[in-house]
Amino acid sequence: MPNFTNFSNGVASFGVPVIPGGLIPFSRDSKVFFVDQLRGSDGHDGRTPKKALATLSKAHTLMTDNQNDVAVVIGSVSGTNPNASGGSSIAVRESATLAWSKDQCHILGLASNRISQRVSVRSDGTDFTPLVQVTGDGCVFANIHAFHGYATDEAQVCWDDGGQRNSYYNVHFGGMGAQLAADNVGGRSLTITGSGLGENYFKDCVIGLDSVTRGAANSSLLLSGGSTRNIFEDCIFPAHTDDASPLFVTVGASGIDRFVLFKNCVFNVMGTALTQAMSIDNSAGGNVLLNNCMAANVTEWDANDNAYTDRPAGATLGGIAVTVAGT
């Protein structure tokens, strides 16, 4: 039997904390704050797992701008914490919009899967929107699940990014998680906003849900305000529909600047086939580029033929020439 050593206060190398995954940047003055909804308390300092905080909002107040501080969120595969006394949810629950406004402050979930990770950010039962609003720059978010949805007929947004140069790794944005929300035309799982801002990177992310049926022309992803050069790589866009009008991506007039790139992304619809995967305004402000992407149960990429792709929406094999989207 191998012997394992338990380092109760974590491991550091030359004063820098060692965090699994290698995705989080650290500097000499970086601090780590642990968040554990079940066993934590916002009265703790959060500096060790035994003194974990209960909410991400409290962790954010303790972080220092531009210092590469990290909030590490503790969860479990089964959905329960075997070491906790009472309670079954491992979600970090907030009572108001989680306003992530500090630059170079990061969130890392201790989760292992890709869809509906067992490290989840949710509301405590209070109806508010968006669930999370990022205005900080240079932040990294990894291995977390954001779930949002109320049985109220209103435009609900799960996650809004109005910052720039933020990176997302293995994040599931689960918006419109209740029927009335899924039937509201203003519903969104992810919005990227902000004039002249952007340059965000999304890798191995899931954007949307297929557990609630959508019946209105809402959108999994909205790009607006001239957001610049966003990249989505190896991402999954799931949806379950009972109407042909829901969308995966909406780009309004002057919604982007330069381009938005979808690379190796899958857009999958269960239920009613969609008329189009995307709605792209004729004056979008930049190019919508699809490289090696696939859409299932969708008639065409964009009815206005404003998406540039090397693969027709329903095709099993892709061509090599860049063509304007269509069937």
C-alpha positions as CSV (number, residue, x, y, z in Angstrom):
1,M,0.0,0.0,0.0
2,P,1.4,3.4,-0.9
3,N,1.6,6.0,1.9
4,F,0.0,9.4,1.3
5,T,0.9,12.6,3.2
6,N,-1.8,15.0,4.2
7,F,-0.7,18.6,4.1
8,S,-3.4,20.3,6.1
9,N,-2.6,23.8,4.9
10,G,-1.9,22.9,1.3
11,V,1.4,22.8,-0.6
12,A,3.6,25.7,-1.7
13,S,6.7,25.9,-3.9
14,F,8.9,28.9,-3.3
15,G,6.0,30.5,-1.5
16,V,3.6,30.0,-4.4
17,P,0.5,27.7,-3.7
18,V,0.4,24.5,-5.8
19,I,-3.1,24.1,-7.4
20,P,-4.1,21.1,-9.6
21,G,-4.7,21.7,-13.3
22,G,-2.0,24.3,-13.9
23,L,-4.5,26.8,-15.2
24,I,-4.4,29.4,-12.5
25,P,-1.6,32.0,-12.5
26,F,0.1,32.9,-9.3
27,S,2.3,35.6,-8.1
28,R,4.4,36.0,-5.0
29,D,1.6,37.7,-3.1
30,S,-1.2,35.4,-4.2
31,K,-3.6,34.1,-1.6
32,V,-5.9,31.1,-1.7
33,F,-9.4,31.2,-0.1
34,F,-11.3,28.0,0.3
35,V,-15.1,27.9,-0.1
36,D,-17.3,25.0,1.3
37,Q,-21.0,25.7,1.4
38,L,-21.8,22.9,3.9
39,R,-18.9,23.1,6.4
40,G,-17.8,26.7,5.8
41,S,-18.8,30.0,7.4
42,D,-18.4,33.5,6.2
43,G,-17.1,34.2,9.7
44,H,-14.0,32.2,8.9
45,D,-10.9,33.6,7.2
46,G,-11.1,31.0,4.4
47,R,-7.3,30.4,4.3
48,T,-7.5,26.6,5.0
49,P,-10.1,24.0,4.1
50,K,-11.0,23.6,7.8
51,K,-11.6,27.4,8.0
52,A,-13.5,27.6,4.6
53,L,-15.9,30.3,3.7
54,A,-19.5,29.6,2.8
55,T,-19.9,31.9,-0.2
56,L,-18.0,33.1,-3.2
57,S,-19.2,36.6,-2.6
58,K,-17.4,36.7,0.7
59,A,-14.3,35.3,-0.9
60,H,-14.4,38.1,-3.4
61,T,-14.5,40.7,-0.7
62,L,-11.3,39.3,0.8
63,M,-9.4,39.2,-2.4
64,T,-7.0,41.8,-3.6
65,D,-7.3,43.4,-7.1
66,N,-4.5,42.4,-9.5
67,Q,-2.9,39.9,-7.1
68,N,-4.0,36.6,-8.7
69,D,-5.9,35.5,-5.6
70,V,-7.9,32.3,-6.0
71,A,-11.1,31.0,-4.6
72,V,-11.0,27.2,-4.4
73,V,-14.5,25.7,-4.2
74,I,-14.9,22.3,-2.6
75,G,-17.5,19.9,-3.9
76,S,-18.2,16.1,-4.2
77,V,-18.9,13.7,-7.0
78,S,-22.1,12.3,-5.3
79,G,-23.7,15.6,-4.7
80,T,-23.3,15.2,-0.9
81,N,-20.5,15.9,1.5
82,P,-19.9,12.8,3.6
83,N,-18.1,14.8,6.2
84,A,-20.9,17.3,6.7
85,S,-23.6,17.1,9.4
86,G,-26.9,17.6,7.5
87,G,-27.6,19.1,4.1
88,S,-27.2,17.4,0.7
89,S,-26.4,20.2,-1.7
90,I,-22.8,21.1,-2.5
91,A,-23.9,24.3,-4.4
92,V,-22.4,27.6,-3.4
93,R,-25.6,29.6,-2.9
94,E,-25.8,33.4,-3.3
95,S,-28.5,35.7,-2.1
96,A,-27.8,38.3,-4.8
97,T,-25.9,38.6,-8.1
98,L,-22.3,37.4,-7.6
99,A,-20.5,40.6,-8.8
100,W,-17.0,39.5,-9.8
101,S,-15.4,42.9,-10.3
102,K,-11.7,42.6,-9.2
103,D,-9.1,42.1,-11.9
104,Q,-7.0,38.9,-11.9
105,C,-9.0,37.1,-9.2
106,H,-9.9,33.5,-10.1
107,I,-12.3,30.7,-9.2
108,L,-11.2,27.0,-9.3
109,G,-13.7,24.2,-8.6
110,L,-12.5,20.9,-7.3
111,A,-14.6,18.9,-9.8
112,S,-13.7,16.2,-12.2
113,N,-16.5,16.0,-14.8
114,R,-17.6,18.3,-17.7
115,I,-21.4,18.5,-17.6
116,S,-23.2,19.6,-14.5
117,Q,-20.1,19.6,-12.3
118,R,-20.7,18.9,-8.6
119,V,-19.2,22.3,-7.8
120,S,-22.1,24.5,-8.6
121,V,-23.0,28.2,-8.1
122,R,-26.7,28.9,-7.6
123,S,-29.2,31.2,-5.9
124,D,-30.2,30.6,-2.3
125,G,-33.9,30.7,-3.5
126,T,-34.0,34.5,-4.1
127,D,-35.1,35.5,-7.7
128,F,-32.5,37.8,-9.2
129,T,-30.6,38.1,-12.5
130,P,-27.9,37.7,-13.6
131,L,-26.7,34.9,-11.4
132,V,-23.0,36.0,-12.0
133,Q,-21.8,39.2,-13.4
134,V,-18.1,39.5,-14.3
135,T,-16.6,43.0,-14.9
136,G,-13.1,42.1,-13.8
137,D,-10.3,41.6,-16.3
138,G,-7.8,38.8,-16.6
139,C,-9.8,36.4,-14.5
140,V,-9.7,32.6,-14.8
141,F,-12.7,30.4,-14.1
142,A,-12.3,26.6,-14.1
143,N,-14.2,23.4,-13.2
144,I,-17.5,24.9,-12.1
145,H,-21.2,24.7,-12.9
146,A,-23.5,27.8,-12.8
147,F,-27.2,26.9,-12.7
148,H,-29.9,29.5,-12.9
149,G,-33.7,29.3,-13.4
150,Y,-36.9,30.4,-11.7
151,A,-40.5,29.7,-12.4
152,T,-41.2,33.3,-13.3
153,D,-41.9,34.7,-16.8
154,E,-38.9,37.1,-17.0
155,A,-35.7,37.4,-18.9
156,Q,-33.2,35.4,-16.9
157,V,-29.4,35.4,-17.5
158,C,-27.2,32.9,-15.9
159,W,-23.7,34.5,-16.5
160,D,-22.8,37.9,-17.9
161,D,-19.2,38.8,-18.8
162,G,-18.6,42.5,-19.3
163,G,-14.9,42.4,-18.7
164,Q,-12.0,41.5,-21.0
165,R,-9.3,38.9,-21.4
166,N,-11.0,36.4,-19.1
167,S,-10.5,32.6,-19.5
168,Y,-13.0,29.9,-18.9
169,Y,-12.0,26.2,-18.7
170,N,-14.5,23.4,-18.2
171,V,-17.3,25.7,-17.1
172,H,-21.0,24.8,-17.6
173,F,-23.3,27.8,-18.0
174,G,-26.7,26.3,-17.2
175,G,-29.3,29.0,-17.8
176,M,-33.1,28.9,-18.3
177,G,-33.4,26.1,-15.8
178,A,-37.1,26.4,-15.3
179,Q,-40.0,26.2,-17.7
180,L,-41.2,29.8,-17.6
181,A,-37.7,31.0,-18.0
182,A,-37.1,28.7,-20.9
183,D,-40.2,30.0,-22.6
184,N,-39.2,33.7,-22.2
185,V,-37.7,35.3,-25.3
186,G,-35.1,37.2,-23.2
187,G,-33.6,34.1,-21.6
188,R,-29.8,33.6,-21.9
189,S,-27.2,31.1,-20.5
190,L,-24.3,33.4,-21.3
191,T,-24.0,37.0,-22.4
192,I,-20.8,38.7,-23.4
193,T,-21.2,42.5,-23.4
194,G,-19.2,45.6,-23.4
195,S,-18.0,48.1,-26.0
196,G,-14.4,47.6,-26.9
197,L,-14.1,44.7,-24.4
198,G,-13.8,41.0,-25.0
199,E,-10.8,38.8,-26.1
200,N,-12.2,36.1,-23.8
201,Y,-11.3,32.4,-24.2
202,F,-13.7,29.5,-23.6
203,K,-12.2,26.0,-23.6
204,D,-14.1,22.7,-23.0
205,C,-17.2,24.6,-21.8
206,V,-20.9,23.7,-21.9
207,I,-23.3,26.5,-22.8
208,G,-27.0,25.8,-22.2
209,L,-29.1,22.9,-20.9
210,D,-31.1,20.1,-22.4
211,S,-33.0,19.2,-19.3
212,V,-35.7,21.9,-19.7
213,T,-37.7,22.4,-23.0
214,R,-37.3,25.8,-24.6
215,G,-40.2,27.2,-26.6
216,A,-39.3,30.8,-27.5
217,A,-36.7,32.6,-29.6
218,N,-34.3,32.9,-26.7
219,S,-30.5,32.3,-27.0
220,S,-27.9,30.2,-25.3
221,L,-25.3,32.9,-26.0
222,L,-25.7,36.6,-26.7
223,L,-22.9,38.7,-28.1
224,S,-23.5,42.4,-27.9
225,G,-21.9,45.8,-27.4
226,G,-19.1,45.3,-29.9
227,S,-17.3,42.6,-28.0
228,T,-14.0,41.8,-29.6
229,R,-12.3,38.6,-30.6
230,N,-13.9,36.0,-28.4
231,I,-12.9,32.4,-28.9
232,F,-14.9,29.2,-28.2
233,E,-12.9,26.0,-28.5
234,D,-14.1,22.4,-28.0
235,C,-17.4,23.7,-26.5
236,I,-20.8,21.9,-26.4
237,F,-24.1,23.8,-26.9
238,P,-27.0,21.5,-25.8
239,A,-30.7,22.3,-26.1
240,H,-34.1,20.6,-25.8
241,T,-36.9,22.4,-27.8
242,D,-40.6,22.1,-28.6
243,D,-40.4,25.0,-31.0
244,A,-38.2,25.9,-34.0
245,S,-37.3,29.4,-32.9
246,P,-34.8,29.0,-30.0
247,L,-31.2,29.9,-30.9
248,F,-27.7,28.8,-29.8
249,V,-26.1,32.2,-30.7
250,T,-27.4,35.7,-31.2
251,V,-25.3,38.5,-32.6
252,G,-27.2,41.8,-32.9
253,A,-26.3,45.0,-34.8
254,S,-22.7,46.0,-33.9
255,G,-22.7,43.0,-31.5
256,I,-19.1,42.1,-32.2
257,D,-15.9,43.7,-33.4
258,R,-13.3,41.9,-35.6
259,F,-14.5,38.3,-35.1
260,V,-15.9,35.6,-32.9
261,L,-14.5,32.1,-33.5
262,F,-16.1,28.7,-32.8
263,K,-13.6,25.9,-33.2
264,N,-14.5,22.2,-32.8
265,C,-17.8,23.1,-31.2
266,V,-20.9,20.9,-31.2
267,F,-24.5,22.3,-31.3
268,N,-27.0,19.6,-30.4
269,V,-30.8,19.8,-30.4
270,M,-33.2,17.3,-28.9
271,G,-36.9,17.7,-29.8
272,T,-38.1,20.1,-32.4
273,A,-35.6,20.9,-35.2
274,L,-34.4,24.5,-35.2
275,T,-34.8,26.7,-38.3
276,Q,-31.3,28.1,-37.7
277,A,-28.6,27.7,-35.1
278,M,-27.7,31.4,-35.0
279,S,-29.2,34.8,-35.6
280,I,-26.5,37.1,-37.0
281,D,-27.4,40.7,-37.9
282,N,-26.4,41.9,-41.3
283,S,-24.4,44.6,-39.5
284,A,-22.9,42.4,-36.8
285,G,-19.7,44.4,-36.9
286,G,-17.3,41.5,-37.5
287,N,-17.2,37.9,-38.8
288,V,-18.7,34.9,-37.2
289,L,-16.3,32.0,-37.9
290,L,-17.0,28.3,-37.5
291,N,-14.1,26.0,-37.9
292,N,-14.8,22.2,-37.8
293,C,-18.2,22.7,-36.1
294,M,-21.2,20.4,-36.2
295,A,-24.9,21.1,-35.7
296,A,-27.5,18.3,-35.2
297,N,-31.2,18.7,-35.8
298,V,-30.7,22.2,-37.3
299,T,-31.7,23.3,-40.8
300,E,-29.0,25.8,-41.3
301,W,-26.4,27.9,-39.5
302,D,-27.9,31.3,-40.1
303,A,-30.9,32.2,-42.2
304,N,-29.1,35.4,-43.4
305,D,-26.0,33.5,-44.4
306,N,-23.8,35.6,-42.2
307,A,-21.7,32.8,-40.7
308,Y,-18.5,31.6,-42.3
309,T,-18.0,27.9,-42.0
310,D,-16.2,24.9,-43.5
311,R,-19.1,22.5,-42.6
312,P,-22.8,22.7,-43.5
313,A,-25.1,22.4,-40.4
314,G,-26.4,18.9,-41.2
315,A,-23.3,17.5,-42.8
316,T,-21.5,14.4,-41.7
317,L,-18.4,15.4,-43.6
318,G,-16.9,18.9,-43.9
319,G,-15.5,20.6,-47.0
320,I,-12.1,22.3,-47.2
321,A,-13.2,25.6,-48.7
322,V,-14.5,28.5,-46.6
323,T,-18.1,29.2,-47.7
324,V,-21.0,31.3,-46.5
325,A,-23.3,29.2,-44.3
326,G,-26.4,27.6,-45.6
327,T,-27.7,24.2,-46.4
